[in-house]
Amino acid sequence: MPPSPRSAHRLLMRLGRAYSLLFPAAEAILNSSTLTAAASAYLEWKPRLYSGLRGHYPHVVAQALTLKILNILLCRRHQNARDTHLLSRPIGLIVDPTNVCRLACPGCVHSERSEQLGVFDWPKRTLQSALFDALLARYGPHAIEIYLCNYGEPLLNLATPDLIREAKRYLLRTSLSTSLSVERFDAAAYVESGLDRMEVSIDGATQATYDRFRRHGDLELVFRNLRRLVEAKRELNRSNPTLAWKFLAFEHNIHELPAARKRARELGFDYFCTSLPFDVSWDDPEIRPARIQPQIHRLRPAAFWWERAIHPAPAYEQLDDDVIGAAFDAPLGPIPDTVERAKSQSTCPWLYKNMVMDGAGRVLPCCAAPAPGRNLVFGRFESDGTDPFNSPSHKAARGYFATGEIPNGEKPFCIECPWKVEDTNIGATSIRQYFSAAGAAYFDRWSLDLLAKW
């Protein structure tokens, strides 16, 4: 018979696991009546959390985990209170290494029809490494994950392995999505970069079916690159990146699902994921989503990819003591004069948990694509010390959800957004996976619930 919640709480407090630290810290921050009180609780618990984590982790890892835990708790407090100005940083970052893609999938910003009609506002730019470094310096110590893809093909930026390597200095889990239909591909560079997960989008087992959607894609080129990647992992004796075959299920390709799963196993994939696509009938009426349930098939007996994401010693060795130490010692930031907001029934978690930046340095509130008449460009990231996560558009959108009013005449697209989302790309599941990777015995089930269940 499982213990009652109260007895489990007492047991965990005695065992000295993470919960014994997290529970009182969360109580202090989440129950603070004002932002000033929340900031005081944050500062009070920083050395106490670090001291407790230091008994289980190296110095720099304990500092990094302290910052990330406190940021999650502060972010949760902001979202609960519907604050407009945030002291917390994004939990997750979604960044396009380049806005360019050579495929032309229906419904995408790169489809031939959408480009001809000017459906989206999507400049073809490649991210500058210096801008990426500045983004990480501001947000990396506090975030848990960076996803290097939104609408571009990340492998077209030849510096992407260097970007991954830079992100690992901040104890960030790294992942990307790719078609892998690229001519220039340095498989060893991606293995050596420390990339945790690579998701490969392949919607068919034969070229004729595959390029019905992945237009201009070359399936044999994809398979050649996969073989090179698997061989590089073997030669370098690395288990990462774990490989996931992502199969968007349409009416025209579901007959090839069994053959695709078989091929995925033969090629050395760790997972086969069947996903439901967005409706792209506005672009091509003949491409229709299939009516099936999304599924994840585990193909190999290796440990789950997130269990290897940050735990191994090589990941710790990549950390930058100076950068993380400076972030740990930095003040929380000026506390603005705030008005208590009404606790509305809904808000958008993207406005609190994640930040998106494209290859042109534009800051977006979510993974939706900017378009004429769709105000989704909330600003630009500049390496001048300004905080785009607290841009006027971000504040206006948060304020609208809190009060129903449009502050200062600002009308961001969030007000008219047709999607009702409950979580973000990097959200509850990512938090659980991240801290499980940091130590499943220490960050037990109750600890993970406290950090992720909100």
C-alpha positions in Angstrom: 0.0 0.0 0.0 1.6 3.3 -1.0 2.2 5.9 1.7 -0.2 8.8 2.2 0.9 12.2 0.8 1.6 13.4 4.3 3.7 10.4 5.4 5.5 10.4 2.0 6.3 14.1 2.6 7.8 13.4 6.0 9.8 10.4 4.7 11.3 12.4 1.8 12.2 15.2 4.2 14.1 12.7 6.4 15.8 11.0 3.4 17.4 14.3 2.4 16.5 14.1 -1.3 15.9 17.1 -3.5 12.4 17.4 -2.2 13.6 18.4 1.2 15.2 21.5 -0.4 12.7 22.2 -3.1 9.6 22.1 -1.0 10.4 24.9 1.4 12.0 27.0 -1.4 8.9 26.6 -3.5 6.6 27.5 -0.6 8.6 30.7 0.0 8.6 31.8 -3.6 5.2 30.7 -4.8 3.3 32.0 -1.7 5.0 35.4 -1.7 2.4 38.1 -1.7 4.4 40.6 -3.7 7.1 40.5 -6.4 9.5 42.1 -3.8 8.8 39.2 -1.4 9.3 36.7 -4.2 12.7 38.2 -5.1 13.7 38.2 -1.4 12.8 34.5 -1.1 14.8 33.8 -4.3 17.9 35.4 -2.9 17.5 33.8 0.5 17.2 30.3 -1.0 20.0 30.6 -3.6 22.9 29.8 -1.1 20.7 27.2 0.7 19.9 25.3 -2.4 23.4 25.5 -3.6 24.7 24.1 -0.3 22.3 21.2 -0.5 23.1 20.4 -4.1 26.8 20.7 -3.5 26.7 17.5 -1.5 25.6 15.6 -4.6 27.2 17.5 -7.5 30.5 19.2 -8.5 30.7 22.9 -7.7 29.8 24.3 -11.1 27.0 21.8 -11.6 25.5 22.7 -8.2 25.5 26.4 -9.2 23.9 25.7 -12.6 21.2 23.5 -11.1 20.5 26.1 -8.4 19.9 28.8 -11.0 17.7 26.6 -13.1 15.5 25.4 -10.2 15.0 28.9 -8.8 14.2 30.2 -12.3 11.5 27.5 -12.7 10.0 28.4 -9.3 10.1 32.1 -10.1 8.6 31.6 -13.5 5.8 29.6 -12.0 5.1 32.4 -9.5 5.0 34.9 -12.3 2.5 32.8 -14.4 0.3 32.2 -11.3 0.1 35.9 -10.6 -0.2 36.9 -14.3 2.8 39.3 -13.9 3.6 41.4 -16.9 7.3 42.1 -16.1 9.3 39.0 -15.4 12.4 38.6 -13.2 12.6 35.0 -14.4 14.2 34.1 -17.7 12.9 31.6 -20.3 13.0 28.0 -19.2 13.5 26.9 -22.8 15.0 28.6 -25.9 14.0 27.8 -29.5 16.5 29.1 -32.0 16.8 28.8 -35.8 20.5 28.6 -36.8 19.3 29.6 -40.2 16.0 30.7 -41.7 16.8 28.9 -44.9 15.5 25.5 -46.0 15.9 23.9 -49.5 12.8 21.8 -49.1 9.3 23.2 -50.0 6.9 21.2 -47.8 3.2 22.3 -48.1 2.0 24.6 -45.4 5.5 25.7 -44.5 7.0 29.2 -44.8 9.2 27.7 -47.5 6.5 26.1 -49.7 6.4 27.4 -53.3 2.8 28.6 -53.0 3.4 30.4 -49.7 6.5 32.2 -51.0 4.7 33.2 -54.3 1.7 34.6 -52.4 3.8 36.2 -49.6 1.9 34.4 -46.9 4.6 34.6 -44.3 7.1 37.2 -43.3 10.2 35.1 -43.3 13.6 36.6 -44.3 16.3 34.2 -45.4 19.0 34.9 -43.0 21.7 32.9 -41.1 22.3 33.4 -37.4 25.5 35.1 -36.5 27.5 33.2 -33.9 28.2 36.3 -31.9 24.5 37.0 -31.5 23.9 33.4 -30.4 26.7 33.6 -27.8 25.2 36.8 -26.4 21.8 35.1 -26.2 23.3 32.2 -24.2 25.2 34.6 -21.9 21.9 36.2 -21.0 19.6 33.2 -20.8 21.7 30.1 -20.9 22.6 29.7 -17.2 18.9 29.8 -16.2 17.4 27.7 -19.0 17.2 23.9 -19.2 17.1 23.2 -22.9 17.7 24.7 -26.3 15.9 23.4 -29.4 17.9 24.4 -32.5 15.1 24.5 -35.1 11.9 26.2 -35.9 11.3 26.8 -39.6 14.8 26.6 -41.0 17.1 23.6 -41.8 19.7 23.8 -39.0 22.3 21.7 -40.9 22.6 24.4 -43.6 24.4 26.6 -41.1 27.8 24.9 -41.0 28.5 26.5 -37.6 25.6 24.6 -35.9 28.0 22.1 -34.3 29.8 25.0 -32.7 26.5 26.5 -31.5 25.7 23.2 -29.8 29.1 23.0 -28.2 28.6 26.5 -26.9 25.2 25.6 -25.4 26.6 22.7 -23.6 28.8 25.1 -21.6 25.6 26.1 -19.8 24.4 22.6 -18.8 21.7 22.9 -21.5 20.1 19.9 -23.1 20.4 20.3 -26.9 18.2 18.9 -29.6 17.3 19.7 -33.2 15.0 18.6 -36.0 16.3 18.1 -39.5 15.3 16.6 -42.9 18.9 15.4 -43.2 18.5 15.9 -46.9 21.7 18.0 -47.2 24.8 17.6 -49.3 27.3 18.9 -46.8 27.1 17.0 -43.5 30.0 16.5 -41.1 28.7 13.6 -39.0 31.6 13.5 -36.7 31.2 17.2 -35.8 27.7 16.6 -34.7 28.6 13.6 -32.6 31.6 15.5 -31.0 29.5 18.6 -30.4 27.6 17.0 -27.5 24.2 17.1 -29.3 21.7 15.1 -27.2 18.9 14.3 -29.7 18.5 14.6 -33.4 14.9 14.2 -34.8 14.9 13.3 -38.5 11.7 14.1 -40.4 11.0 11.3 -42.9 7.5 10.9 -44.1 7.7 7.7 -46.2 9.7 4.6 -46.9 10.1 5.2 -50.7 11.1 8.3 -52.7 7.7 8.5 -54.5 5.8 8.7 -51.2 8.4 10.7 -49.3 8.5 13.7 -51.7 4.8 14.0 -51.9 5.3 16.2 -48.8 9.1 16.6 -48.4 9.3 18.3 -51.7 12.9 18.5 -53.2 14.0 16.0 -50.6 16.3 13.1 -51.5 15.5 10.0 -49.5 18.7 8.1 -50.5 20.8 11.1 -49.5 19.0 11.1 -46.1 19.8 7.4 -45.6 23.5 7.9 -46.6 23.8 10.7 -44.0 22.2 8.5 -41.4 24.7 5.7 -42.0 27.6 8.2 -41.7 26.1 9.5 -38.4 25.7 6.0 -36.9 29.2 5.1 -38.1 30.6 8.2 -36.5 28.9 7.4 -33.2 30.4 3.9 -33.3 33.9 5.1 -34.1 33.8 7.8 -31.4 32.2 5.5 -28.9 29.3 7.8 -28.2 25.7 7.0 -27.5 24.5 10.5 -28.4 22.9 12.0 -30.3 20.0 9.7 -29.9 18.1 9.4 -33.2 14.3 9.7 -33.6 12.6 9.1 -37.0 9.6 11.5 -37.1 6.9 10.3 -39.5 4.1 12.8 -40.2 1.1 10.7 -40.9 -0.9 11.6 -44.0 -3.5 9.7 -45.9 -1.0 9.2 -48.8 1.8 7.6 -46.6 0.3 5.6 -43.8 0.5 2.4 -45.9 4.3 2.7 -45.6 4.4 2.9 -41.8 5.4 -0.8 -41.3 8.2 -0.5 -43.9 9.4 2.8 -42.4 9.6 1.3 -38.9 11.5 -1.7 -40.2 13.9 0.6 -42.1 14.4 2.8 -39.0 15.4 -0.2 -36.9 17.9 -1.3 -39.6 19.4 2.1 -39.9 20.1 2.4 -36.2 17.4 4.8 -35.0 16.5 4.7 -31.3 12.9 5.8 -31.7 10.2 5.9 -34.3 7.6 8.6 -33.7 4.3 8.8 -35.6 2.9 12.4 -35.4 -0.2 14.2 -36.6 0.6 17.1 -38.9 -1.1 20.5 -39.1 -3.8 20.9 -41.8 -2.1 22.2 -44.9 -5.1 22.0 -47.2 -4.9 25.8 -47.8 -1.6 25.1 -49.6 -2.3 21.7 -51.1 -5.8 20.2 -50.8 -4.5 16.7 -51.8 -2.3 16.5 -48.7 -4.6 15.4 -45.8 -3.8 14.3 -42.3 -4.4 10.7 -41.4 -6.8 9.7 -38.6 -4.5 7.8 -36.4 -3.2 8.1 -32.8 0.4 9.5 -32.4 2.8 6.8 -31.2 6.4 6.5 -30.0 8.1 3.1 -30.6 11.3 2.4 -28.8 13.6 0.5 -31.2 16.7 -0.1 -29.2 17.3 -1.3 -25.7 19.6 1.6 -24.8 18.7 4.0 -22.0 16.2 6.7 -22.7 18.0 9.6 -24.5 17.2 12.1 -21.8 18.8 9.8 -19.2 22.1 10.5 -20.9 21.5 14.1 -21.7 23.4 15.9 -18.9 24.5 13.2 -16.5 27.7 11.8 -18.0 31.0 13.3 -16.9 32.0 14.6 -20.4 28.9 16.9 -20.2 30.2 18.3 -16.9 33.6 18.8 -18.3 32.2 21.1 -21.0 30.8 23.5 -18.4 32.2 27.0 -18.2 33.0 27.7 -14.5 33.5 31.5 -15.1 30.3 32.0 -17.0 28.1 30.1 -14.7 29.8 31.5 -11.6 29.3 35.0 -12.8 25.6 34.3 -13.4 25.3 32.7 -10.0 26.8 35.8 -8.3 24.8 38.3 -10.4 21.9 40.2 -8.8 18.4 39.2 -9.7 17.7 42.5 -11.4 15.7 45.6 -10.6 12.3 44.9 -9.3 9.7 47.0 -11.1 6.8 48.8 -9.5 3.9 46.4 -10.3 0.2 46.4 -9.9 -1.4 43.2 -8.6 -3.0 41.5 -11.6 -6.3 39.7 -11.6 -5.9 36.0 -11.7 -7.6 35.3 -15.1 -8.8 31.9 -16.0 -6.3 31.5 -18.8 -3.0 32.7 -20.2 -0.5 31.6 -22.7 2.4 29.7 -21.1 4.7 30.6 -24.0 4.7 34.2 -22.7 6.3 32.9 -19.5 8.3 29.7 -20.3 9.9 29.9 -23.7 11.4 32.4 -26.0 11.9 32.0 -29.8 14.6 33.7 -32.0 14.9 33.2 -35.7 18.1 33.3 -37.8 17.6 37.1 -38.4 17.7 37.7 -34.6 14.0 38.5 -34.4 12.3 37.6 -31.1 9.0 35.8 -31.4 6.6 34.9 -28.5 6.0 31.3 -29.8 6.7 28.9 -32.6 4.1 30.4 -34.9 5.4 32.1 -38.1 5.1 35.9 -38.6 2.9 37.0 -41.4 1.5 40.2 -42.9 -1.2 41.4 -40.5 0.1 38.9 -37.8 2.1 40.8 -35.2 4.4 38.1 -34.1 7.7 39.9 -34.2 8.0 41.2 -30.6 11.5 42.7 -31.1 15.1 41.9 -31.9 17.8 40.4 -29.7 20.6 42.9 -29.3 23.8 42.2 -27.4 23.5 45.5 -25.6 22.1 44.3 -22.3 18.4 44.9 -23.1 16.0 42.1 -22.2 13.7 41.2 -25.2 11.8 38.7 -22.9 10.3 41.9 -21.3 9.6 43.7 -24.5 6.6 46.0 -24.7 4.8 43.5 -26.8 5.5 40.7 -24.3 4.2 42.9 -21.5 1.1 43.9 -23.5 0.3 40.3 -24.3 0.7 39.2 -20.7 -1.3 42.1 -19.5 -4.1 41.4 -21.8 -4.5 37.8 -20.5 -4.4 39.2 -16.9 -7.0 41.9 -17.3 -8.7 41.7 -20.7 -7.4 45.1 -21.6 -4.9 46.2 -24.3 -2.2 48.2 -22.5 -0.9 51.3 -24.3 -2.8 50.5 -27.5 -0.4 47.6 -28.2 -2.2 44.7 -29.9 0.0 41.7 -30.3 -1.2 38.6 -32.2 -1.6 36.7 -29.0 -4.9 38.5 -28.5 -6.3 36.9 -31.6 -4.4 33.6 -31.5 -6.7 30.7 -32.6 -4.6 28.1 -30.7 -5.3 27.2 -27.1 -2.1 25.7 -25.7 -1.6 24.2 -22.3 2.2 23.8 -22.5 5.2 24.9 -24.5 7.7 23.0 -26.7 10.1 23.1 -23.7 7.8 22.6 -20.7 6.6 20.1 -18.2 7.9 17.0 -20.0 11.2 18.6 -20.6 11.6 19.6 -16.9 10.9 16.1 -15.8 13.4 14.6 -18.3 16.0 17.2 -17.5 16.1 16.6 -13.7 15.7 12.9 -14.1 18.8 13.0 -16.2 20.5 15.0 -13.4 19.9 12.2 -11.0 16.7 10.1 -10.8 17.5 8.8 -7.3 17.9 12.3 -6.0 15.2 14.2 -8.0 12.5 11.7 -7.1 8.9 11.6 -8.2 7.7 14.2 -5.7 10.6 16.6 -6.6 9.7 16.3 -10.3 6.0 16.9 -9.6 6.9 20.0 -7.7 9.1 21.4 -10.5 7.0 20.3 -13.5 3.3 20.0 -12.5 2.0 23.5 -13.1 
